[in-house]
Amino acid sequence: MPPFYRVSLLAASVALALPVHAEDTKTQNDKPGDTISVVGNWLDNPDTSTVLLNHAGARSIVTQKQIHEQGDQTVADTLRGVPGVQVRDSNGTGGSDISLNVGVRGLTSRLSPRSTILMDGVPLAVAPYGQPQLSMAPLGVGNLQSVDVIRGGGAVRYGPQNVGGVINFVTKDIPKDFGGSVSAQTQGASHGGLKTLNSFSLGGTADNGFGAEILYSGLHGQGYRENNDNTDIDDFMLKTRYAITDHDELLANFHYYDATSGMPGGLSAKQYAQNPFQSTRPWDQFEGRRKDMSFKYKHQEDDKQFELLTYFTDSFRGSSIESVGTGKNVGQNRLAAYPRHYTTYAIEPSYSQLFRFWDMAHEVTVGYRYLNETMDEKAFQSGWYDPATTFSVPDSGERYYQHTSGGTAANAFYIDDAINVGNWTITPGIRYESIKTHVNDSFANISREKQYSQPLPSLNVMYHLTDSWNLFANANTSFGSMQYFQLTKGGSGNQPAPGLTPEKAHTYEVGTRYDDTIIKAELTAFYINFDNQLQYIDNTVGWTNLGATKHKGIETAFSYDLSGLSHKLDGVSVYTSYTYTKAETQDGAFAGKDLPFYSRQVFTAGTRYETGNWVWNVDSYAQSKQSSPGTGTQYITDESADGQYGNIMGYMVWNARGEYHFGKEFSNLTVGAGIKNLFDQRYFTRSNDNNFGKYVGEPRTFYVQGSIDF
């Protein structure tokens, strides 16, 4: 076992040996009639340790300070290093700064289809049921206040596609006092050009209870690969809030996102050996736009809470992808364009009521969501051309060759009861999904419809050992509906490919969490039984039932504020995390083999030192090897000539950063500088989609930061 993995296992052992003090054995649940107030929405107020200590499952919160000190430029960057979460570098048709490729606990990471991913409680997917992939993740990182990652225990409240948990990106709160901030971060490497992240916020709250805030986050510039030089992302938000009374408030958010980014494409093994930063695909790019609005009414008292959330989204995403000819068209290329439009409308009322009797407190929550989504997808092709002689965007002989449309109407009901008795919190619950989806392919003369429903029970249990230490266990059922392209690819007539069914999974966790502000630690063991996962073969066969997959492992995290040891160490903290995952196919030719594109071991470690006006950071990230085995009868481990198949080596990178705060007399001016991949470790990933091949990881990258408040 590599030395850095042995270090992380030692940290996990320390986490289990945390001290227990007899005087801390009372909890907030000892006198439920006096101390418990209604919680309501689990996603509210995610920046407190209390939220984590009272959640009966694995959960992590990435704060705005961490996002800033990590030098993050995309929403994908914010999730790297969260226990159990693996972020795949941009690749394939998800190979732009606009996409999000996140896998949880060995689940597929390509375009993040296995997790419910939200922004302030509103789904980020263009169509949460029929098209959950995030080839467009419409959110700028500069608008974030925190990221709430619920890996377990949340399936009854949020869905669909929640086998990989729930990820909620929380945008900046409207401030109480009027003010604003401006920040900029520019980074560049020895390859490519400069890329700059800018952000701006301005707002406040008046004495009459009305508050408003304008937010902007923009990412512009060139990446470290050739033909990745047109990243232009602009994200605007207007947030408003009106406190009608001490118990009632109205919130309205308006959001506009516009983005374009190049996709440099994959390389063959030979091309990668010659120059891993080159690109052979000058025309490939992705663009997207989203307009959305959400409205929430909230009434809250000590023993009851009512929320009514409604939202509407209008999304466009399109890509241009070059393909290489075969047969009589060898030596020629063709450019295809894929414009796609989606709308989503939803209404979600929920009500929580606290009941107290005997020595127990019950918080019963009932919720409902109606969601209606539409989709319209088209495809166009250019004529064949010689890439050696074509120097302008090819558009001759354009052919309109594909058009599908469809929609989904989904009703979701849930009820749960958080029972507090003594030091125990026991929360049984059930979610019920009822879905009707349809899709039409006008060129293939296909019209297909599916209707199904599914009860999804859950049980979360937590025991408070002390105010700072809990034990938890849970069992949850997750569900993923049939997606539009799964219905149209393969099959015959108006019948989809045989054997296709909605995906269902059972997730189990047992763990512990400790937080006394000096020491923070967590340890979780998990097991996922994915009954009927679907797998794409090719355009002829379409989708097939991969069968069961099983995912198991442990997640640990540990941090220590060393000022608890000595005042001489004030401002010094250390942290580490380690995740072991084993995710295997249970059926077919690859039975007992690892699933593709995940690492069995992921490790992080770092330290933070704050002294006077200075802040210093050093951290590392490491992951073990991954597989890209193909979909045939042979599990491929040796690299294929085209670069899309074969093992992917593990790697470890180090990062360093320094920052200086000038203080209030200089409008809280802060300047910082850092280096990502300090030792220029070369690493790569692969893709086996339309942009298949080998993709180099980020080289040594330098960045500078600056911000002011006013």
Secondary structure as the mmCIF struct_conf table of DSSP 4:
data_model
#
loop_
_struct_conf.conf_type_id
_struct_conf.id
_struct_conf.beg_label_comp_id
_struct_conf.beg_label_asym_id
_struct_conf.beg_label_seq_id
_struct_conf.end_label_comp_id
_struct_conf.end_label_asym_id
_struct_conf.end_label_seq_id
HELX_RH_AL_P HELX_RH_AL_P1 PRO A 3 LEU A 16
TURN_TY1_P TURN_TY1_P1 ALA A 17 ALA A 17
HELX_RH_3T_P HELX_RH_3T_P1 ALA A 22 ASP A 24
TURN_TY1_P TURN_TY1_P2 GLN A 28 ASN A 29
BEND BEND1 ASP A 30 LYS A 31
HELX_RH_AL_P HELX_RH_AL_P2 PRO A 32 THR A 35
TURN_TY1_P TURN_TY1_P3 TRP A 42 LEU A 43
BEND BEND2 ASP A 44 ASN A 45
TURN_TY1_P TURN_TY1_P4 PRO A 46 ASP A 47
BEND BEND3 THR A 48 THR A 48
HELX_RH_AL_P HELX_RH_AL_P3 SER A 49 LEU A 53
TURN_TY1_P TURN_TY1_P5 ASN A 54 ASN A 54
BEND BEND4 ALA A 56 GLY A 57
STRN STRN1 ARG A 59 THR A 63
HELX_RH_AL_P HELX_RH_AL_P4 GLN A 64 GLU A 69
TURN_TY1_P TURN_TY1_P6 GLN A 70 GLY A 71
BEND BEND5 THR A 74 THR A 74
HELX_RH_AL_P HELX_RH_AL_P5 VAL A 75 LEU A 79
TURN_TY1_P TURN_TY1_P7 ARG A 80 GLY A 81
BEND BEND6 VAL A 82 VAL A 82
TURN_TY1_P TURN_TY1_P8 PRO A 83 GLY A 84
STRN STRN2 VAL A 85 VAL A 87
HELX_LH_PP_P HELX_LH_PP_P1 ARG A 88 ASP A 89
BEND BEND7 SER A 90 SER A 90
STRN STRN3 ASN A 91 ASN A 91
TURN_TY1_P TURN_TY1_P9 GLY A 92 THR A 93
STRN STRN4 GLY A 94 GLY A 94
BEND BEND8 SER A 96 SER A 96
TURN_TY1_P TURN_TY1_P10 ASP A 97 ILE A 98
STRN STRN5 VAL A 102 VAL A 104
TURN_TY1_P TURN_TY1_P11 ARG A 105 GLY A 106
TURN_TY1_P TURN_TY1_P12 ARG A 110 LEU A 111
TURN_TY1_P TURN_TY1_P13 PRO A 113 ARG A 114
BEND BEND9 SER A 115 SER A 115
STRN STRN6 THR A 116 MET A 119
TURN_TY1_P TURN_TY1_P14 ASP A 120 GLY A 121
STRN STRN7 VAL A 122 PRO A 123
BEND BEND10 ALA A 125 VAL A 126
STRN STRN8 ALA A 127 ALA A 127
TURN_TY1_P TURN_TY1_P15 PRO A 128 GLY A 130
STRN STRN9 GLN A 131 GLN A 131
BEND BEND11 SER A 135 SER A 135
HELX_RH_3T_P HELX_RH_3T_P2 VAL A 141 ASN A 143
STRN STRN10 LEU A 144 ILE A 150
BEND BEND12 GLY A 152 GLY A 153
TURN_TY1_P TURN_TY1_P16 ALA A 155 ARG A 157
BEND BEND13 TYR A 158 TYR A 158
BEND BEND14 PRO A 160 GLN A 161
TURN_TY1_P TURN_TY1_P17 VAL A 163 GLY A 164
STRN STRN11 VAL A 166 THR A 171
HELX_LH_PP_P HELX_LH_PP_P2 LYS A 172 PRO A 175
BEND BEND15 LYS A 176 PHE A 178
STRN STRN12 GLY A 179 ALA A 189
BEND BEND16 SER A 190 GLY A 192
STRN STRN13 LEU A 194 THR A 205
TURN_TY1_P TURN_TY1_P18 ASP A 207 ASN A 208
BEND BEND17 GLY A 209 GLY A 209
STRN STRN14 PHE A 210 GLY A 221
BEND BEND18 TYR A 224 ARG A 225
TURN_TY1_P TURN_TY1_P19 GLU A 226 ASN A 227
STRN STRN15 THR A 231 ALA A 243
BEND BEND19 THR A 245 HIS A 247
STRN STRN16 ASP A 248 GLY A 262
STRN STRN17 LEU A 267 LEU A 267
HELX_RH_AL_P HELX_RH_AL_P6 ALA A 269 GLN A 274
TURN_TY1_P TURN_TY1_P20 PRO A 276 PHE A 277
BEND BEND20 THR A 280 THR A 280
BEND BEND21 PRO A 282 TRP A 283
STRN STRN18 GLN A 285 GLN A 300
BEND BEND22 ASP A 302 ASP A 303
STRN STRN19 LYS A 304 VAL A 324
HELX_RH_3T_P HELX_RH_3T_P3 GLY A 327 ASN A 329
TURN_TY1_P TURN_TY1_P21 VAL A 330 GLY A 331
STRN STRN20 ASN A 333 ALA A 337
STRN STRN21 ARG A 340 PHE A 357
TURN_TY1_P TURN_TY1_P22 TRP A 358 ASP A 359
STRN STRN22 MET A 360 GLN A 381
HELX_LH_PP_P HELX_LH_PP_P3 SER A 382 TRP A 384
STRN STRN23 TYR A 385 TYR A 385
TURN_TY1_P TURN_TY1_P23 PRO A 387 THR A 389
BEND BEND23 SER A 392 SER A 392
TURN_TY1_P TURN_TY1_P24 SER A 396 GLY A 397
STRN STRN24 ARG A 399 VAL A 421
TURN_TY1_P TURN_TY1_P25 GLY A 422 ASN A 423
STRN STRN25 TRP A 424 ASP A 441
TURN_TY1_P TURN_TY1_P26 SER A 442 ASN A 445
STRN STRN26 ILE A 446 HIS A 464
BEND BEND24 LEU A 465 SER A 468
STRN STRN27 TRP A 469 GLY A 480
HELX_LH_PP_P HELX_LH_PP_P4 SER A 481 GLN A 483
HELX_RH_AL_P HELX_RH_AL_P7 TYR A 484 THR A 488
BEND BEND25 LYS A 489 GLY A 491
STRN STRN28 SER A 492 SER A 492
TURN_TY1_P TURN_TY1_P27 GLY A 493 ASN A 494
STRN STRN29 GLN A 495 GLN A 495
BEND BEND26 ALA A 497 ALA A 497
TURN_TY1_P TURN_TY1_P28 PRO A 498 GLY A 499
STRN STRN30 GLU A 503 ASP A 515
BEND BEND27 THR A 517 ILE A 518
STRN STRN31 ILE A 519 ASP A 538
TURN_TY1_P TURN_TY1_P29 ASN A 539 VAL A 541
STRN STRN32 GLY A 542 ASP A 561
HELX_RH_3T_P HELX_RH_3T_P4 LEU A 562 GLY A 564
TURN_TY1_P TURN_TY1_P30 LEU A 565 LEU A 565
HELX_RH_3T_P HELX_RH_3T_P5 HIS A 567 LEU A 569
TURN_TY1_P TURN_TY1_P31 ASP A 570 GLY A 571
STRN STRN33 VAL A 572 THR A 585
BEND BEND28 ASP A 587 GLY A 588
TURN_TY1_P TURN_TY1_P32 ALA A 589 GLY A 592
BEND BEND29 LYS A 593 LYS A 593
STRN STRN34 ASP A 594 ASP A 594
HELX_LH_PP_P HELX_LH_PP_P5 LEU A 595 LEU A 595
BEND BEND30 PRO A 596 PHE A 597
BEND BEND31 ARG A 600 ARG A 600
STRN STRN35 GLN A 601 THR A 611
TURN_TY1_P TURN_TY1_P33 GLY A 612 ASN A 613
STRN STRN36 TRP A 614 GLN A 623
STRN STRN37 GLN A 626 GLN A 626
BEND BEND32 THR A 631 GLN A 634
BEND BEND33 ASP A 638 ASP A 638
HELX_LH_PP_P HELX_LH_PP_P6 GLU A 639 SER A 640
TURN_TY1_P TURN_TY1_P34 ALA A 641 ASP A 642
BEND BEND34 GLY A 643 GLY A 646
STRN STRN38 ILE A 648 ILE A 648
STRN STRN39 TYR A 651 HIS A 661
HELX_RH_3T_P HELX_RH_3T_P6 LYS A 664 PHE A 666
TURN_TY1_P TURN_TY1_P35 SER A 667 ASN A 668
STRN STRN40 THR A 670 LYS A 676
BEND BEND35 ASN A 677 ASN A 677
TURN_TY1_P TURN_TY1_P36 LEU A 678 PHE A 679
STRN STRN41 PHE A 684 SER A 687
BEND BEND36 ASP A 689 ASP A 689
TURN_TY1_P TURN_TY1_P37 ASN A 690 ASN A 691
STRN STRN42 GLY A 693 VAL A 696
BEND BEND37 ARG A 700 ARG A 700
STRN STRN43 THR A 701 ASP A 709
#
